[in-house]
């Protein structure tokens, strides 16, 4: 019987589209602070996104290195190319913009409320620094929904390393087969959760990852489908 639902954060509960808007505003604000008026913020943002994606692929499954450090290294690299200074408080800008522009998918609150009412353990397993995640969940007003939160900072590894999922299950005092994990990255979320016998659910809103669907046991386009899966698995 399924007793717990664990979620990834960015791209699963947090809207990827609004995450792009957030990152664009991080770059704009950073450039404004150092008066780099001649630098195109959208061009910098595009390179920032490409380098960030590359860096996270490189660190997948490896020991944790603070995302704050990774982000600052990426921006320093771009700043050298475009010849602007990186604000000394870049991470504070990063946190502030996420709190200001972050937005959940429309159905996220409804699903979290339903799971809470039905008595499921609600957990989060996500690659994140603790300070960023706590500030973001608090700003979004959803911190109180979670019975447990497990980050890569706490586990010491990035997904899909099994340690992240094992630690989350220990907190919930559950076995893998008693939980499902919902994420938007088939190679990190589905592969990682299946190593500890969790049921893997891929949120693929655009239906653009079909070549990797085989890594996941369920593929959904709306978080409300999680509730249907739970009914099926629990024979309700």
N, C-alpha and C positions, 0 to 999 in steps of 0.2 A: 504493500500500500504506500502511495506517495504521501509524505507528511510535510515536505518542504519544497519551496520553490526558490531557487537562487537566480539572481539576475546579474548580467554584466551592466555597465552604466552607459558609457558613451556609445551612441548608435543603437542602444537597446531600450533604455528608458529615456535617455537624453537625446533629443533630436539632432541627427547628424547635420541637417541643413542649418540649424541655428548654431551648431558648433562651428561651421564654416564662417557664419556671420560674426561670431565671437572672436575667432582668430583674426579675421580681417580688422576688427576694431582694436585688437591687441597691437597689431602692426601699425595701424594708423596712430594710435596713442603713443606708441614708442617713438615713432618718427616725429610726431608733434613735439614731444618732450625735448628732443635734441635738435629741433629746428631744421630737420632734413627735408625742406620743402621741395627740393628738386628730385627726390626719390619717389618712384611710383609705388604706392603701397600695395596695389593689387599684384604687381610683378613680384614684389618681395613676398607677399602672402603665398603666391603660387609656388615659389621656391621653398618657402617655409613648410608648406604642406608636403611637397615631394620629399624633402630631406627628413621630415618627421616620420613619414610612412616608411622610408628606407631604414631609419634608425630603429624603429619599433620591430621591423622584421628581423633586423640584425640581433636584437636582444630577446626575441621570442624564446621562451623556455630557459633563459640564462639567469644567472644571479642578478639580483636587483641592483640597479644604479639609480639614484634619485632622478625622477623625471624633471625636477627643477634643474638639475645639472645638465641633463640631456638637452632640454629646451634652450638653456643659455648657451650651450656649445653650438647649437644649430644657428641661433641668432647671431652669435659672434662670427661664425663663418660667412653668413650672408652679409653682415655689416662690413666685413673686410672687402668683399666684392663691390659693394655699392658705396663704400667710403662714408659710412656714418657711424656715430658712437652708439653703443648700446646703453640705454638708461641704467643707472645703478640699481634702480628699483624695478627692474623688468619683471621679476616674479610677482611683485605686489600688483603691477599692472595686469599681469596674467590672471591673478586671482580675482581682481576687481571686475575685469571684463567678463569673466565667466559668471560671476554672481549677477552682473547686470543684464547679460544677453542670453544666458542659458535658458532653454525651454524644453519641457518634456514633450514626448509624443502625446497627442490628444487623449488617447485612451489609457495612458499610464496610471493616472490617479484612480480611475474606475477599477482597474484590474487590481491594484494594490489594496484598495478598500475591500473588494470582494474577497480576496485571499485572506485578509485580516479577519473579516467577519466569519469566514468559514474555518478559521482556526489553524491555518497553515503557518509553519515557520517561514518567514520571509527573510531571505538573506541576500547579500551582495558579494560577488567575487569579481574584483576588477583590478586591472593594472593601474595603480594610482599612488601618488604620495598622499599621506594621511591628511595633511593640512588642506590641500586642494579639495579632496573629496568631502571632508567634513563641512568646509565652508560652502561648497556647492550644494550639498544635500540640504543644509540648513536654509540657504537662500531660496531653494525650490520648495521648501516646506514639506519635505518628505522624509526627513531624518527619522521621525518617530515611527515610521512604518516598519523599519528594519529591526529584526530580532538579532541579527548578527551581520557584521561587515568585515570582510577579509580583503586586504589590499596586498599588492606585491611588496610594498614596503614592510608590512608585518610578516609576510611569509618568507621574504628574502629571495624570491624568484618571480620571474614573469611567466604568465600563461604561455604555453600550455603545460608548464611544469606541474606534475601532480601534487606537489606540496601545497599549492594554493587551495586546491579542491579538498585535499585531506584535512587541512586546518579548518576549513569551513564546516566540514562534516563533524569534526571533533567538537566544535563550538555548539553545534545543534544536537550533538549526541545521537547522530543518526548514521545509518549505513548508506552507501552510495545508491543502492537500489530503492531507497526510500525518498529519493530527491530527484528533481529535474533541474536542469540548468538552461537558462535562456540567454543566448548571446547572438551577436551579429557577425562574428568571424568564425567561419567553419573550421579553419585550421588551428585556431587557438582555443575557441570556446567549445566546439563539438569534440574535437580530438582530446582536449584536456579533461573535460568532464567524463568522457567515456572511459578514460584510464582508471577512474575510481568507481565505475559502474553506475554513474548518474545517467538518467535519460537525457539525451541531448536534443535541444530545440533551437533551431536557427531562425532568427527574425531576419527575413530578407524582403524588405518592403518593396524594392524595385525589381525583384526577381532576376537579378543580374549575376548571380553566383552559381548557376546551375551545374557547372563543371565540378563544384565542390559539395553539392548537396548529398552525395553518397557518404560523406563523413558524418552526417547528422541523421538522427532517427525521425525527427519531425522538422518540417519546414513551414513557417507561417509568414503571413504578410501583415498581421495585425495582432497586437498583444492579447486581445480578447480571446483569440484562439487557444491561448494557454489554458483558459478555464474549460474549454471543450476537451482538450487533451487530458486534463485532470479527471474529468467525468469518465472518460473512456478508460483510463488506466485504473481508476478506483472502482470501476463497475457500477457507476451511479446512473 
